[in-house]
Amino acid sequence: MRLHFNSCKVAILIATLLPLFVSNVGHGSDQRRDAEIHADKGLRLAQAGNLPEAEIELRIAVQVVPDDAGFLSNLGTILAMERKLKDSTGVFERALRVDPKDVTTRRYLAANRQWDIYRRQQAGRF
């Protein structure tokens, strides 16, 4: 099974993730603002279909503010879209350590695990 992403699907995904990003705004520090700028740029790049550059920008945001569940969840989503499921799963797990009640991130993590099971079944390793 091969996944295809078009700009409409990416736009829907970004619209879904935007509240995660916005909910963490408001701390006012220069570092937080820098992280928000990188995260916002990453989301715009993802919407435009440039996932590798989006990943870079979101990694910078996470590096600047490492305990922001929204930045982590957005990065995990980009990694999943790039089919980097092992990395994505780790980032989602990290986001849930920060915000264990985040249902959306929990759902994305479950989807990653289901996809991994499916891949292993197809490869005959399960």
KAMO-V584159 format. One record per pair of residues at least 12 apart in sequence whose ideal C-beta (glycine too) atoms are under 6 Angstrom apart, sorted by the first residue. I is the first residue (numbers start at 1). GAP is how many residues later the second one is. If there is no record, write none. Layout:
i=(I:I)
gap=(GAP:GAP)
This chain:
i=(10:11:14:14:17:20:20:21:21:24:24:31:32:34:35:35:35:38:38:38:39:39:39:41:42:42:42:46:51:51:51:54:55:58:58:58:62:67:69:69:69:69:72:72:72:73:73:75:76:76:76:85:85:88:89:92:92:92)
gap=(37:36:29:33:57:50:53:18:49:44:46:33:33:30:26:29:30:19:22:23:19:22:32:16:12:15:16:32:27:30:31:24:23:16:17:20:13:31:26:29:30:33:19:22:23:22:32:16:12:15:16:27:31:24:23:13:16:17)
